[in-house]
Amino acid sequence: MYNGEGYMKKVLLLTCLIIFISYLIVNIFIRNDEIKFIYTSNIKVRIKQEKTNEIISIPLEDYIVGVLAGEMPVSFEMEALKAQAVAARSYVMKKMEYNKNKDYDVVDTVMNQVYLDDEYLKKAWKDNYNENIDKIKQAVLQTNHQYLTYEDKVIDAMFFSTSVGYTENSEEVFSNKIPYLRSVSSTWDNISPVFEVNYHFSLEEFYSKLNLKYNNKITLEIIETTSTGRVKKIKINNVLFEGSKIVELLNLKSNHFTIKQKNDQVYITTKGYGHGVGMSQYGAQAMALEGYTYDEILKHYYQGTQIKKF
């Protein structure tokens, strides 16, 4: 005779057993650190627009086009543009991992990467728009979905304009020592128009900008520098400053600077432009001009990395 109650008990028991086994598989055999952020060909980037405070979502490769337009001169060699495309893609992929539980992945300014939309570019480039956008799209297309990894993890692909002849070790500028962000030679950077920049201030203006009391004579004591000579800490008239604060207050290109007084005038010379960690953009351009390919450029500036594709 059919026993309905017994049958239902068996079905319930089997269901519970399946759920329990699934639970064991997930929690015993799959560790949390093995569940990785998934990248797909149709993935989108969530961008916070600083001017409007709005968040927009666009395909990753379209985002890279806008970043390439915002971060590197379109006149640069194709291999330099391709290197920048891979670096920019790696950078945003890292941000997408880090910010996956937040409302947006990146902002559209130098706080992350400068992103310029198509409407802006049409106005900025005018008659050159078609030629320029085609060149940038080619750089993105030829590196489609390529990114940099170190030990199978997406890297934090930092970049900047111009080095002082060498890039910086990450821990000398930021807090963490990162194995692929090592100081490397970048002597090509002397092609940059901002490789060396001269500034001129009146003594009164100099003190005013630094919020110091006026004194007829400037006394300088460099307390700490990076291995390439960037000023990390300096005393000016016995007041301690971070080198980065001097850059901010005097609107300098970098913290690799010298300060000289002549009577009531102050002359400052800087080398390089930007923080100095990762890929130098003008270094990449000079390497491209010498015949280096984009992958060679990337592997020079990001030591021990590999190019992968999703």
SVG drawing of the C-alpha trace seen along z (x, -y; Angstrom):
<svg xmlns="http://www.w3.org/2000/svg" viewBox="-2 -92 74 94">
<polyline fill="none" stroke="black" stroke-width="0.4" points="0.0,0.0 1.3,-3.6 2.6,-5.3 2.4,-9.1 3.7,-10.2 6.8,-8.0 7.5,-9.1 7.3,-12.8 9.8,-12.2 12.2,-10.6 12.0,-13.6 12.4,-16.0 15.5,-14.1 17.0,-13.9 16.5,-17.7 18.1,-18.5 21.0,-16.2 21.6,-18.0 21.6,-21.4 24.0,-20.3 26.4,-18.8 26.3,-22.0 27.1,-24.0 30.0,-21.7 31.5,-22.1 31.2,-25.9 32.6,-26.4 35.2,-23.6 36.6,-23.3 36.2,-26.9 37.9,-29.5 36.7,-33.1 40.0,-34.4 39.6,-32.1 36.3,-33.7 37.6,-36.3 36.1,-39.4 35.0,-38.2 35.8,-40.3 33.8,-39.8 33.8,-41.4 30.7,-43.4 31.7,-44.6 30.9,-48.2 32.7,-50.9 30.8,-53.1 32.2,-56.6 31.5,-59.4 31.5,-62.8 33.0,-65.3 31.3,-68.4 27.8,-67.0 28.2,-64.4 26.4,-62.0 27.3,-58.4 27.3,-57.0 28.0,-53.4 29.8,-52.7 31.5,-49.7 35.1,-49.2 36.7,-49.7 34.7,-52.9 36.0,-54.1 39.6,-53.4 39.1,-55.5 38.1,-58.4 41.0,-57.9 43.5,-57.7 42.2,-61.0 42.4,-62.6 45.7,-61.2 48.1,-61.1 48.7,-63.5 47.1,-62.1 50.3,-63.1 52.2,-60.4 53.5,-57.3 51.1,-54.4 53.2,-52.1 53.2,-54.6 49.4,-55.0 49.0,-51.2 51.1,-51.0 48.9,-53.7 45.8,-51.9 46.9,-48.7 48.1,-50.6 44.8,-52.5 42.8,-49.3 44.8,-47.6 44.4,-50.6 40.6,-50.7 40.3,-46.9 42.1,-47.1 39.7,-49.9 36.7,-47.8 37.9,-45.0 38.5,-47.3 35.2,-49.2 32.9,-46.4 30.7,-47.0 30.6,-50.8 28.4,-53.0 31.1,-53.8 34.5,-52.5 36.4,-55.7 36.1,-59.4 36.7,-61.2 39.6,-63.4 43.3,-63.1 42.1,-61.7 41.9,-58.4 42.2,-58.8 41.0,-61.7 38.1,-60.6 36.8,-62.8 33.5,-61.9 32.8,-62.0 30.8,-65.2 33.8,-67.0 36.3,-65.6 34.2,-66.7 34.2,-70.3 37.9,-70.2 39.3,-68.6 36.8,-70.2 38.0,-69.4 40.7,-67.0 38.1,-64.9 37.7,-62.0 41.5,-61.6 42.3,-61.8 39.5,-59.5 40.4,-56.9 44.0,-56.9 43.0,-56.4 40.4,-53.7 43.1,-51.8 45.4,-51.9 42.5,-50.5 41.4,-48.0 45.0,-46.6 45.2,-46.0 41.6,-44.9 41.0,-43.5 44.7,-43.3 45.8,-44.0 48.9,-43.6 49.3,-41.1 51.9,-40.2 51.6,-36.7 48.3,-36.3 46.7,-39.4 45.8,-42.7 48.4,-45.3 48.0,-48.8 49.3,-50.4 50.3,-53.8 51.6,-56.3 52.7,-59.9 54.0,-62.5 57.8,-62.9 60.5,-61.3 63.7,-62.9 65.8,-60.3 64.7,-57.5 61.2,-56.4 60.6,-56.0 60.3,-53.1 56.6,-53.0 57.5,-53.0 59.5,-56.2 56.4,-58.1 53.5,-56.2 53.3,-53.9 53.6,-50.4 56.5,-48.6 55.1,-47.0 57.4,-44.6 56.5,-45.7 56.7,-49.4 60.5,-49.7 62.8,-52.5 64.1,-52.0 66.1,-54.1 64.1,-56.5 66.8,-58.7 64.6,-59.2 62.4,-61.7 64.6,-64.6 62.4,-64.9 59.6,-66.2 58.9,-70.0 58.6,-69.8 61.7,-67.8 63.2,-70.9 61.0,-73.9 62.2,-77.3 60.1,-79.4 60.6,-82.9 59.0,-84.5 59.6,-87.7 60.8,-87.0 57.6,-88.5 55.5,-86.3 57.5,-83.2 57.0,-83.7 53.3,-84.5 52.6,-81.4 54.3,-79.3 52.6,-81.2 56.0,-82.1 57.1,-85.3 59.2,-87.6 62.9,-87.3 65.7,-88.9 67.5,-85.5 66.1,-82.1 67.7,-79.2 67.2,-75.7 67.8,-72.3 66.9,-69.2 65.9,-66.6 65.0,-63.6 65.0,-62.8 64.1,-59.8 66.9,-57.7 66.5,-59.9 66.7,-63.2 63.1,-64.1 62.5,-66.2 60.5,-64.3 61.1,-66.7 62.7,-70.1 63.1,-72.9 62.7,-76.5 63.6,-79.1 63.5,-76.3 59.9,-75.3 59.4,-71.7 57.5,-71.0 56.7,-67.9 58.1,-68.2 54.6,-67.5 53.3,-70.4 55.8,-72.8 54.7,-71.5 51.1,-72.2 51.7,-75.7 54.0,-76.9 52.2,-75.0 55.4,-73.2 55.6,-70.3 57.3,-67.9 59.1,-67.6 62.5,-67.3 63.4,-70.9 66.2,-73.4 65.6,-76.8 68.0,-79.7 67.7,-83.2 69.3,-86.2 68.7,-89.4 64.9,-89.8 64.2,-87.2 63.7,-83.4 64.5,-81.0 63.2,-77.4 64.0,-74.7 62.1,-71.4 62.8,-68.2 60.0,-65.9 56.3,-66.1 54.1,-64.0 54.7,-61.5 57.2,-59.4 55.9,-56.0 55.2,-53.5 55.2,-54.3 56.6,-57.6 54.4,-58.8 57.2,-60.8 59.5,-57.9 57.1,-55.7 56.9,-58.1 60.7,-58.3 61.0,-54.5 58.4,-54.2 60.4,-56.7 63.4,-54.4 61.5,-51.4 60.4,-49.7 57.0,-48.0 54.2,-48.6 54.8,-45.3 58.5,-46.1 57.6,-49.6 55.2,-48.1 57.6,-45.4 60.3,-48.0 58.2,-50.3 56.3,-47.5 58.9,-45.0 58.1,-41.3 54.6,-41.7 52.8,-39.8 50.3,-40.9 47.1,-38.8 43.7,-39.0 40.2,-38.3"/>
</svg>
